[in-house]
Amino acid sequence: MAFNLAEQLQLGLRSVNVDQVGQSDGASFQKQGVRVVEFHSLDNSNWQILHSAKDRMEAFRGKEHHETYKLLAFFLAQLDLFLDQ
């Protein structure tokens, strides 16, 4: 569903396995057995800063953040419609 939406919105989307990188914000939910789907604008050029001393506003990439937000807003709206069926 997310890949179809990204294509329609002309946004880049790829799947990245970050299991061996460290803990994400969803880790505490996963430990409690809650399923987690994570969207982010991290890639090979910037994932190393996550939860490090370099994780500061200067590293914030507004365009990628906005594109992630846009995709997520549409994804949640479509998921809501899907779950209502």
Backbone torsions as a table, in degrees:
resi	resn	phi	psi	omega
1	MET	NA	-45.1	-178.7
2	ALA	-65.7	-39.2	179.6
3	PHE	-66.7	-39.1	176.9
4	ASN	-63.5	-43.4	178.1
5	LEU	-63.5	-43.1	-180.0
6	ALA	-59.9	-40.7	178.4
7	GLU	-64.6	-44.4	179.4
8	GLN	-63.3	-36.8	-179.2
9	LEU	-86.6	-0.3	-178.3
10	GLN	57.0	46.4	177.2
11	LEU	-116.0	142.9	176.7
12	GLY	-75.0	138.6	177.1
13	LEU	-147.1	131.1	174.9
14	ARG	-137.0	158.7	176.5
15	SER	-95.3	131.9	-179.3
16	VAL	-131.4	128.2	176.7
17	ASN	-86.4	113.1	-179.1
18	VAL	-112.9	18.4	-176.9
19	ASP	-56.5	-36.3	-176.2
20	GLN	-94.0	3.5	-175.1
21	VAL	-84.6	-38.8	-176.3
22	GLY	157.3	-167.3	-178.1
23	GLN	-97.1	136.8	177.2
24	SER	-94.4	179.0	178.0
25	ASP	-66.4	-20.0	179.9
26	GLY	-84.8	-5.4	-174.7
27	ALA	-58.8	-41.1	-178.7
28	SER	-65.8	-32.2	176.2
29	PHE	-70.2	-43.0	179.8
30	GLN	-60.2	-38.7	179.4
31	LYS	-62.3	-26.0	179.5
32	GLN	-93.1	5.0	177.8
33	GLY	85.3	11.6	178.7
34	VAL	-86.3	129.5	178.4
35	ARG	-66.9	143.9	-175.2
36	VAL	-130.5	133.3	168.8
37	VAL	-122.5	125.7	-176.6
38	GLU	-117.8	135.0	174.0
39	PHE	-117.8	138.3	179.0
40	HIS	-157.0	172.5	178.4
41	SER	-110.0	25.2	178.3
42	LEU	-80.3	148.2	174.2
43	ASP	-148.2	-173.2	-176.8
44	ASN	-62.1	-19.9	-178.4
45	SER	-86.5	-14.7	-174.8
46	ASN	-138.1	-2.7	-176.4
47	TRP	-64.4	-25.0	-177.1
48	GLN	-64.7	-22.2	-177.8
49	ILE	-78.6	-17.4	-175.8
50	LEU	-57.2	124.2	179.0
51	HIS	59.2	30.7	175.7
52	SER	-117.2	179.3	178.3
53	ALA	-64.2	-21.5	179.2
54	LYS	-84.9	-2.6	-178.5
55	ASP	-78.9	78.8	-174.8
56	ARG	-133.3	169.3	-178.3
57	MET	-58.6	-29.0	-179.9
58	GLU	-63.1	-24.6	-179.6
59	ALA	-86.2	-7.7	-177.4
60	PHE	-65.4	129.9	179.1
61	ARG	-113.0	99.5	-173.1
62	GLY	-57.4	-42.8	-177.8
63	LYS	-62.2	-47.3	179.8
64	GLU	-64.8	-39.2	177.6
65	HIS	-61.6	-45.4	-179.6
66	HIS	-64.2	-41.9	179.1
67	GLU	-64.1	-39.2	176.9
68	THR	-64.0	-44.0	178.1
69	TYR	-60.2	-46.4	-178.8
70	LYS	-60.9	-47.3	179.3
71	LEU	-62.3	-44.0	-178.2
72	LEU	-65.0	-38.9	177.9
73	ALA	-61.8	-45.6	178.2
74	PHE	-67.9	-38.8	179.4
75	PHE	-61.3	-46.8	-179.5
76	LEU	-65.3	-38.1	177.7
77	ALA	-63.9	-43.6	179.9
78	GLN	-69.6	-39.1	177.9
79	LEU	-62.5	-40.1	177.6
80	ASP	-60.8	-44.3	177.3
81	LEU	-63.6	-41.7	179.1
82	PHE	-61.8	-43.5	-178.2
83	LEU	-70.9	-25.6	177.4
84	ASP	-71.9	-19.3	-176.8
85	GLN	-75.9	NA	NA
